[in-house]
Amino acid sequence: MDRPARLPRPGHPAGPPRRPPAVLGPAAGRAVAAAGAAGLSGPLRADASWIEGLSLVAADEHGSAVGHALLTRCHIGDVPALCLAPCAVLPAYQRTGSGSAAVRAALDAARGLGERHVVVLGHPDYYPRFGFTRAGAHGIGLTIDVPDEALMALSLDADHPLPAGTVRYAAPFGI
């Protein structure tokens, strides 16, 4: 099924719509369910880790939300960084570029805000396409055991290499 995705737009499928509700349609609710692995989107939106402009929604040709990428504040040691999570795409729109478009737009928005570092805990075959590399190679770790290749990091600014340290996530992550 080939369904083109439109360029991502700022927004959050669980929060107040930035377009009239009729434009978001029922897909927004399904996007929330897909993105809400462990119900993170709502609690992150209410948390101090929320950064306006770093929640991006990919929309289909009708303007319905089909994918979402969210960056929130975390720290690597004492250095401010961003956490890429949750990221989700409705099943019918997976492998259409919707997720990639949302992630790229979120990373570009973070660069535009002067952010320097991003971490993600995810599939090691997916996130390297955005420039993420194994975090352990940079001395970055977690307080929980995860496969080494699943924790990845990205420097958004070549003048500021990734710092070493333990990632401290926002409270809603429970880590």
C-alpha positions, -999 to +999 in steps of 0.1 A: +000+000+000+017+032-012+004+062+008+025+093+006+032+113+037+031+150+038+058+170+054+056+169+092+041+197+111+045+208+147+019+193+169+010+166+192-017+141+185-027+139+222-027+176+229-047+205+216-048+203+178-030+229+158-055+224+130-093+221+133-103+187+147-120+179+114-087+180+097-070+157+122-098+132+120-099+098+138-064+089+127-051+112+154-065+090+181-049+059+165-016+077+162-018+085+200-024+048+207+005+038+185+028+064+199+017+059+235+038+029+242+034+029+280+013+060+277+043+084+275+031+112+253+006+127+278+029+125+309+058+139+289+037+168+276+029+177+313+065+173+324+092+200+327+112+180+301+087+191+274+102+215+248+078+234+226+084+228+189+100+193+193+069+172+188+063+166+151+034+149+135+036+134+100+003+137+081-012+120+052-025+137+020-057+145+039-040+161+069-046+132+092-018+124+117-001+091+107+032+094+126+048+112+155+083+119+168+090+135+201+122+149+216+122+158+253+149+169+277+172+144+293+209+146+304+240+127+296+258+130+330+253+167+337+251+177+301+217+187+287+206+164+258+174+152+241+157+119+242+140+107+210+109+088+222+082+080+216+083+076+178+054+058+161+037+054+128+003+039+121+007+003+107-008+012+073+018+040+069+049+021+080+076+019+053+062+049+035+087+074+048+063+089+074+083+080+104+116+090+088+101+124+078+089+130+114+122+120+129+142+142+105+119+171+111+123+167+148+161+165+146+161+196+123+139+215+148+163+206+176+193+219+156+174+250+150+169+255+187+206+251+193+204+216+209+235+195+207+229+159+216+202+132+212+199+097+225+175+070+215+168+035+228+156+017+197+161-006+168+198-007+157+189-012+121+166+019+119+182+048+137+216+048+121+200+062+089+197+095+109+233+095+120+229+077+154+258+055+165+262+031+194+262+052+225+286+028+244+313+038+219+311+073+234+310+062+270+273+067+273+252+042+293+220+037+312+212+026+348+193-004+334+205-033+313+198-030+275+215-045+245+245-024+238+235-018+202+200-005+212+212+026+229+224+051+203+234+087+203+238+116+179+257+149+180+237+176+163+267+200+163+301+188+151+318+214+173+303+197+204+312+159+205+290+136+225+298+137+262+303+105+282+281+097+311+249+080+322+216+091+306+191+105+330+156+105+314+126+126+323+105+111+352+077+098+330+101+072+315+105+056+349+143+050+344 
